[in-house]
Amino acid sequence: MTSGGMRQYSYERTSSAFAQENTFMNNASSSALAFAFLAGALVLVPGAAGAELPPAGASPTPISTAVSGTNILAVQQTVALGCSGSGSSDVASRKHSITNTAGHPIPKGTIVSWVASNKGSGKLTLSSDLAPNGTVDVIEPGQTNGYTCTASFVPGPVDLVLKSVKWINDTTAQVTVGNANPWRDAGASTLRVQRMKCLTTQLGATDMGTPAIPKGGYVVVNVPAAKAGADYLQASANATSTLQESTTANNVGKSPEFGSNKSCTPQ
């Protein structure tokens, strides 16, 4: 039901006390990037001092086994939201107005928790994405003499994105892997680069450790991959499923040669 352009939700009362919040905000105010070399990769973090990509150098030594990563979901994390309460002793219900102050859209299906100063608490599930500064209302039956409230949500898993893969010389591939989750850092994982012959014949594959990727950031990894005899490259982020992800549909990418080579396109 809507009221004044805002969505309204009934709530589910919880009997246990709401856990104390750990405010975790990502208020990057600059689009500039800073970089640091970690395990043969370039890590770029939003909101730091400016930097440029370094020229391609010597490729790091590939690994033959999967890299042990960190499942960041094992660490409980909450993101605070705005919450205001209204009501007085002459009204029959209370309204919690919860505002997305997290700086990014909150996905549909996210569970938002709230707790009021008069011991009331509950949860709601978003029926659609909640835009930055968007508001949802929770109506709670019962009279009140006024109160305050707080709200928060637990962000979903990381989302690794294979942004690009390309040859930078005759023996080296360069791969860019991003973390699309704006609230949760991604632990270390394994990147796999395959040398391919059209259409789908694999000539060889190399696994390379990918360092941790900050929330909203990305890394650039150089991987040994001979160009001779191959038609294109295919790269897979989180190739050994070390990390839990919200989706893996964007984990695989191909080099530009795949699209430009007619023999790679089914006739």
C-alpha positions in Angstrom: 0.0 0.0 0.0 1.3 3.5 -0.8 0.8 6.7 1.1 2.2 10.1 -0.1 4.4 8.4 -2.7 6.0 6.1 -0.1 5.7 2.4 0.2 4.2 1.1 3.5 5.0 -2.3 5.0 3.5 -4.3 7.8 6.1 -5.6 10.2 7.1 -8.9 11.8 7.7 -8.4 15.5 10.7 -10.2 17.0 10.9 -11.4 20.5 14.7 -11.1 21.0 16.5 -7.9 21.4 18.0 -6.4 18.3 21.8 -6.8 18.1 23.8 -3.7 18.6 24.7 -2.0 15.3 28.1 -1.7 13.8 27.8 1.3 11.6 29.5 0.6 8.3 29.3 3.3 5.7 31.1 3.8 2.4 31.1 7.5 1.9 33.7 7.8 -0.8 33.6 11.4 -1.9 36.1 11.3 -4.8 36.1 9.3 -8.0 39.9 9.2 -7.9 41.7 5.9 -7.4 44.7 4.8 -5.4 46.7 1.7 -6.1 49.1 -0.7 -4.4 50.8 -3.8 -5.7 49.6 -7.0 -3.9 50.6 -10.5 -4.9 51.4 -9.4 -8.5 48.2 -7.5 -8.9 47.2 -3.8 -8.9 44.5 -3.0 -6.4 42.4 0.1 -7.0 40.3 1.6 -4.3 37.6 4.3 -4.9 37.8 7.5 -2.9 41.6 7.8 -2.5 44.4 9.9 -4.1 44.7 9.8 -7.9 46.8 7.2 -9.7 47.4 5.9 -13.1 47.8 2.3 -14.3 51.5 1.3 -14.4 53.0 0.0 -17.6 53.0 -3.7 -18.0 56.0 -5.3 -16.4 57.2 -8.8 -15.7 54.4 -11.3 -15.2 54.1 -12.9 -11.8 54.6 -16.6 -11.4 51.4 -18.6 -11.9 50.0 -20.9 -9.3 49.0 -24.5 -9.9 46.5 -24.8 -7.1 43.5 -22.7 -5.9 44.3 -19.8 -3.6 42.7 -19.9 -0.1 40.3 -17.0 0.1 38.4 -15.4 3.0 34.6 -15.7 3.2 33.8 -12.2 4.2 30.2 -13.3 5.1 31.6 -15.0 8.1 32.1 -11.6 9.7 28.8 -10.1 10.7 28.4 -6.7 9.2 25.5 -4.2 9.2 24.9 -1.0 7.3 23.0 1.8 9.2 20.0 3.5 7.6 18.1 6.6 8.6 15.0 6.0 10.8 12.5 8.5 12.2 9.5 7.8 14.4 6.2 9.7 14.7 3.1 9.4 16.8 1.6 10.6 20.0 -0.8 9.3 22.7 -3.8 10.3 20.7 -3.1 8.2 17.6 -3.8 4.5 17.1 -0.5 3.5 15.4 3.1 4.4 15.0 4.9 5.0 11.7 8.6 4.3 11.2 10.1 6.1 8.2 13.2 4.3 7.1 15.5 6.1 4.6 18.2 4.7 2.5 21.2 6.7 3.6 23.7 4.1 2.4 24.6 5.9 -0.8 23.7 3.1 -3.2 20.5 1.3 -4.2 19.5 -1.5 -1.8 18.4 -4.6 -3.8 15.0 -6.0 -3.8 14.6 -8.9 -1.3 17.0 -7.3 1.3 15.8 -7.7 4.9 15.8 -4.4 6.8 15.7 -4.4 10.6 14.5 -1.7 12.9 14.4 -1.1 16.6 12.5 1.6 18.6 13.4 3.3 21.8 10.3 1.9 23.4 11.6 -1.7 22.9 9.6 -2.4 19.8 11.5 -4.1 16.9 10.9 -5.9 13.6 12.0 -6.6 10.1 10.7 -6.0 6.6 11.7 -7.4 3.2 12.0 -4.9 0.4 9.6 -5.6 -2.4 11.6 -3.6 -4.9 15.0 -1.8 -5.0 15.2 1.1 -2.6 17.0 4.0 -4.3 19.4 6.3 -2.4 17.4 8.7 -0.2 14.3 6.6 -0.9 11.9 5.9 2.0 9.8 3.0 3.2 7.2 3.3 6.0 6.4 0.7 8.6 3.1 1.0 10.4 2.9 -0.5 13.9 -0.4 -0.8 15.7 -0.7 0.6 19.2 -0.6 4.0 21.0 2.6 5.8 21.8 3.8 8.9 23.6 6.6 9.4 21.0 9.8 7.5 20.4 12.9 7.3 18.3 14.1 4.4 16.1 17.1 3.1 14.3 17.4 0.8 11.2 20.0 -1.3 9.4 20.5 -4.1 7.0 23.1 -6.8 6.4 24.5 -6.5 2.9 24.5 -9.5 0.6 27.5 -11.5 -0.7 30.2 -10.0 -2.8 29.8 -9.8 -6.6 33.0 -10.3 -8.7 32.8 -9.0 -12.2 35.2 -10.0 -15.0 35.5 -6.5 -16.5 38.1 -7.2 -19.2 40.7 -9.6 -20.5 43.3 -8.8 -23.2 46.8 -9.5 -24.4 49.2 -6.7 -23.6 52.1 -8.4 -25.4 52.9 -11.7 -27.1 53.3 -13.5 -23.8 51.1 -11.8 -21.2 47.4 -11.3 -20.6 46.0 -8.6 -18.5 42.7 -9.1 -16.6 40.6 -6.6 -14.7 38.3 -8.0 -11.9 35.9 -5.8 -10.0 33.8 -6.2 -6.9 30.3 -4.7 -7.6 29.2 -4.9 -4.0 29.5 -1.3 -2.6 29.4 -2.4 1.1 31.4 -5.6 1.4 35.0 -6.4 0.7 35.9 -9.5 -1.3 38.5 -11.9 0.0 41.3 -13.5 -2.1 40.2 -15.8 -4.9 41.5 -17.6 -8.0 41.5 -16.2 -11.5 41.7 -18.6 -14.4 42.9 -17.6 -17.9 42.4 -20.0 -20.8 44.1 -19.8 -24.2 41.3 -20.7 -26.7 41.0 -21.8 -30.3 37.7 -21.0 -32.0 35.1 -22.0 -31.2 35.7 -23.5 -27.8 38.9 -25.6 -27.9 41.1 -24.9 -24.9 44.9 -24.9 -25.7 46.0 -24.3 -22.1 45.0 -22.6 -18.8 46.7 -20.8 -16.0 45.4 -20.2 -12.5 46.5 -17.0 -10.8 45.8 -15.7 -7.3 43.6 -12.7 -7.1 44.1 -10.5 -4.0 41.3 -9.2 -1.9 39.2 -6.5 -3.7 37.8 -3.6 -1.7 34.1 -2.8 -1.9 33.3 -1.1 -5.2 37.0 -1.5 -6.3 38.8 -3.6 -8.7 42.2 -5.3 -9.4 44.4 -5.7 -12.5 46.3 -8.9 -12.8 48.9 -9.9 -15.3 49.0 -13.6 -16.3 51.4 -15.5 -18.5 49.5 -16.4 -21.7 51.3 -17.0 -25.0 49.5 -15.4 -28.0 51.0 -17.7 -30.6 48.5 -20.3 -31.8 45.6 -19.0 -29.9 42.6 -17.2 -31.3 41.3 -15.5 -28.1 41.5 -15.5 -24.3 38.8 -16.5 -21.8 39.0 -15.5 -18.2 37.0 -16.6 -15.1 36.9 -14.8 -11.8 36.5 -16.9 -8.6 37.2 -19.9 -10.8 37.4 -22.4 -7.8 34.3 -20.9 -6.1 36.3 -19.8 -3.0 34.0 -16.9 -2.4 30.2 -16.9 -1.9 28.7 -14.5 -4.5 25.4 -12.9 -5.0 25.6 -14.0 -8.7 28.2 -15.7 -10.9 26.6 -14.7 -14.2 29.2 -12.0 -14.7 32.3 -14.0 -13.8 33.4 -15.0 -17.3 34.7 -12.8 -20.1 36.5 -13.1 -23.5 39.1 -11.0 -25.1 38.2 -8.7 -28.1 39.6 -11.2 -30.6 36.6 -13.5 -30.0 34.2 -10.9 -31.4 36.4 -9.8 -34.3 37.4 -13.3 -35.5 34.7 -14.6 -37.9 35.8 -18.2 -37.2 34.7 -17.7 -33.6 31.1 -16.9 -34.6 28.9 -19.8 -35.4 27.6 -19.6 -38.9 
